Amino acid sequence: MLAVLFGVFAALCWSVHDVIARSIAGAVGGFRVAAWVMVTGFLLLTGYILYDGTVWGASREAVMSGFALGFAYGFGVGGLFKAFSLGPVSLVGPVTAGYPVLAVLWNVVNGFEPTTLQWACVAATLVGAIIVAR
């Protein structure tokens, strides 16, 4: 149940994030806004990591994976904010919120067999994106 609550909290945060991004990305520029989002996130996470101290025990592979994921995430956020500067939240939000569908499809290509419930969630995500975009 705690995982569901954190998931709902994350969804609410991303919703607020998308609305604010749309309101300022057009005026400031998508990639500038994305850069400030990334810098702010870096500072918040750095504070926690220094407090927790577990990062110092990370293997080389974990650090390299972290850098690769950071670059991918940075480009993704940059693209998201650029999309917000070009189109309405009602279009960009649902399309980008459907990224878990791509994760499921990627795993299917790699041999994962989703359950019926997981396929139903993929369908619900796609239907929801279509409804919101209309």
C-alpha positions as a LaTeX table, in Angstrom:
\begin{tabular}{lrrr}
\hline
Residue & $x$ (\AA) & $y$ (\AA) & $z$ (\AA) \\
\hline
Met1 & 0.00 & 0.00 & 0.00 \\
Leu2 & 2.89 & 2.36 & 0.71 \\
Ala3 & 4.12 & 1.89 & $-2.87$ \\
Val4 & 0.71 & 2.97 & $-4.18$ \\
Leu5 & 0.74 & 6.08 & $-2.00$ \\
Phe6 & 4.21 & 7.02 & $-3.22$ \\
Gly7 & 3.05 & 6.40 & $-6.80$ \\
Val8 & 0.06 & 8.70 & $-6.34$ \\
Phe9 & 2.30 & 11.31 & $-4.72$ \\
Ala10 & 4.70 & 11.10 & $-7.68$ \\
Ala11 & 1.81 & 11.44 & $-10.13$ \\
Leu12 & 0.55 & 14.54 & $-8.32$ \\
Cys13 & 4.03 & 16.07 & $-8.31$ \\
Trp14 & 4.46 & 15.38 & $-12.02$ \\
Ser15 & 1.05 & 16.91 & $-12.74$ \\
Val16 & 2.00 & 20.13 & $-10.95$ \\
His17 & 5.37 & 19.97 & $-12.71$ \\
Asp18 & 3.72 & 19.73 & $-16.14$ \\
Val19 & 1.32 & 22.63 & $-15.55$ \\
Ile20 & 4.10 & 24.90 & $-14.27$ \\
Ala21 & 6.43 & 23.83 & $-17.09$ \\
Arg22 & 3.85 & 24.69 & $-19.71$ \\
Ser23 & 3.28 & 28.12 & $-18.23$ \\
Ile24 & 6.95 & 29.14 & $-18.29$ \\
Ala25 & 8.60 & 27.02 & $-21.00$ \\
Gly26 & 7.20 & 29.12 & $-23.83$ \\
Ala27 & 8.56 & 32.35 & $-22.40$ \\
Val28 & 11.90 & 31.15 & $-21.04$ \\
Gly29 & 12.69 & 28.30 & $-23.42$ \\
Gly30 & 12.27 & 24.59 & $-22.94$ \\
Phe31 & 15.90 & 23.68 & $-22.51$ \\
Arg32 & 16.63 & 26.54 & $-20.11$ \\
Val33 & 13.77 & 25.45 & $-17.89$ \\
Ala34 & 14.95 & 21.84 & $-18.13$ \\
Ala35 & 18.45 & 22.87 & $-17.10$ \\
Trp36 & 17.16 & 24.61 & $-13.97$ \\
Val37 & 14.97 & 21.63 & $-13.15$ \\
Met38 & 17.99 & 19.34 & $-13.41$ \\
Val39 & 20.23 & 21.65 & $-11.34$ \\
Thr40 & 17.57 & 21.92 & $-8.63$ \\
Gly41 & 17.10 & 18.15 & $-8.55$ \\
Phe42 & 20.86 & 17.66 & $-8.42$ \\
Leu43 & 21.16 & 19.97 & $-5.42$ \\
Leu44 & 18.30 & 18.29 & $-3.55$ \\
Leu45 & 19.62 & 14.80 & $-4.21$ \\
Thr46 & 23.20 & 15.79 & $-3.41$ \\
Gly47 & 22.11 & 17.00 & 0.01 \\
Tyr48 & 20.36 & 13.71 & 0.72 \\
Ile49 & 23.22 & 11.60 & $-0.63$ \\
Leu50 & 25.81 & 13.44 & 1.45 \\
Tyr51 & 23.59 & 13.02 & 4.51 \\
Asp52 & 22.97 & 9.31 & 3.82 \\
Gly53 & 26.54 & 8.53 & 2.74 \\
Thr54 & 25.73 & 5.36 & 0.78 \\
Val55 & 26.92 & 6.72 & $-2.57$ \\
Trp56 & 30.54 & 6.27 & $-1.55$ \\
Gly57 & 30.06 & 2.49 & $-1.51$ \\
Ala58 & 28.80 & 2.34 & $-5.10$ \\
Ser59 & 30.63 & 0.14 & $-7.58$ \\
Arg60 & 32.17 & 1.55 & $-10.75$ \\
Glu61 & 29.37 & $-0.03$ & $-12.81$ \\
Ala62 & 26.73 & 1.62 & $-10.62$ \\
Val63 & 28.37 & 5.02 & $-11.01$ \\
Met64 & 28.66 & 4.62 & $-14.79$ \\
Ser65 & 25.04 & 3.49 & $-15.01$ \\
Gly66 & 24.06 & 6.52 & $-12.97$ \\
Phe67 & 25.85 & 8.86 & $-15.36$ \\
Ala68 & 24.27 & 7.17 & $-18.40$ \\
Leu69 & 20.81 & 7.36 & $-16.84$ \\
Gly70 & 21.41 & 11.00 & $-15.91$ \\
Phe71 & 22.26 & 11.89 & $-19.51$ \\
Ala72 & 19.22 & 10.01 & $-20.82$ \\
Tyr73 & 16.99 & 11.66 & $-18.25$ \\
Gly74 & 18.46 & 15.09 & $-19.02$ \\
Phe75 & 17.75 & 14.72 & $-22.73$ \\
Gly76 & 14.27 & 13.42 & $-21.93$ \\
Val77 & 13.49 & 16.38 & $-19.69$ \\
Gly78 & 14.87 & 18.75 & $-22.31$ \\
Gly79 & 12.60 & 17.21 & $-24.92$ \\
Leu80 & 9.65 & 17.35 & $-22.54$ \\
Phe81 & 10.07 & 21.06 & $-21.88$ \\
Lys82 & 10.62 & 21.78 & $-25.56$ \\
Ala83 & 7.37 & 19.93 & $-26.26$ \\
Phe84 & 5.62 & 22.02 & $-23.59$ \\
Ser85 & 6.91 & 25.19 & $-25.26$ \\
Leu86 & 5.39 & 24.05 & $-28.57$ \\
Gly87 & 2.12 & 22.37 & $-27.58$ \\
Pro88 & $-0.60$ & 22.33 & $-24.95$ \\
Val89 & $-0.44$ & 20.31 & $-21.74$ \\
Ser90 & $-3.52$ & 18.39 & $-22.88$ \\
Leu91 & $-1.45$ & 16.92 & $-25.71$ \\
Val92 & 2.08 & 16.73 & $-24.29$ \\
Gly93 & 1.14 & 15.51 & $-20.81$ \\
Pro94 & $-0.75$ & 12.35 & $-21.81$ \\
Val95 & 1.76 & 11.39 & $-24.50$ \\
Thr96 & 4.76 & 11.69 & $-22.18$ \\
Ala97 & 2.88 & 10.13 & $-19.27$ \\
Gly98 & 2.52 & 7.00 & $-21.38$ \\
Tyr99 & 6.23 & 6.19 & $-21.17$ \\
Pro100 & 5.57 & 3.17 & $-18.91$ \\
Val101 & 3.85 & 1.57 & $-21.91$ \\
Leu102 & 7.17 & 1.82 & $-23.76$ \\
Ala103 & 8.93 & 0.21 & $-20.81$ \\
Val104 & 6.51 & $-2.72$ & $-20.89$ \\
Leu105 & 6.88 & $-3.10$ & $-24.66$ \\
Trp106 & 10.68 & $-2.97$ & $-24.35$ \\
Asn107 & 10.53 & $-5.75$ & $-21.77$ \\
Val108 & 8.25 & $-7.82$ & $-24.02$ \\
Val109 & 10.87 & $-7.54$ & $-26.77$ \\
Asn110 & 13.42 & $-8.81$ & $-24.23$ \\
Gly111 & 11.39 & $-11.85$ & $-23.25$ \\
Phe112 & 9.17 & $-10.57$ & $-20.42$ \\
Glu113 & 5.62 & $-11.94$ & $-20.38$ \\
Pro114 & 3.24 & $-9.36$ & $-18.85$ \\
Thr115 & 0.26 & $-10.58$ & $-16.85$ \\
Thr116 & $-3.31$ & $-9.85$ & $-17.87$ \\
Leu117 & $-3.44$ & $-7.08$ & $-15.26$ \\
Gln118 & $-0.30$ & $-5.46$ & $-16.70$ \\
Trp119 & $-1.76$ & $-5.55$ & $-20.22$ \\
Ala120 & $-4.97$ & $-4.03$ & $-18.85$ \\
Cys121 & $-2.91$ & $-1.23$ & $-17.31$ \\
Val122 & $-1.18$ & $-0.62$ & $-20.64$ \\
Ala123 & $-4.59$ & $-0.39$ & $-22.32$ \\
Ala124 & $-5.91$ & 1.94 & $-19.60$ \\
Thr125 & $-2.89$ & 4.21 & $-20.01$ \\
Leu126 & $-3.41$ & 4.44 & $-23.75$ \\
Val127 & $-7.15$ & 5.03 & $-23.43$ \\
Gly128 & $-6.54$ & 7.68 & $-20.77$ \\
Ala129 & $-4.02$ & 9.47 & $-22.97$ \\
Ile130 & $-6.49$ & 9.50 & $-25.85$ \\
Ile131 & $-9.33$ & 10.80 & $-23.66$ \\
Val132 & $-7.25$ & 13.58 & $-22.12$ \\
Ala133 & $-5.76$ & 14.61 & $-25.47$ \\
Arg134 & $-9.24$ & 15.00 & $-26.98$ \\
\hline
\end{tabular}
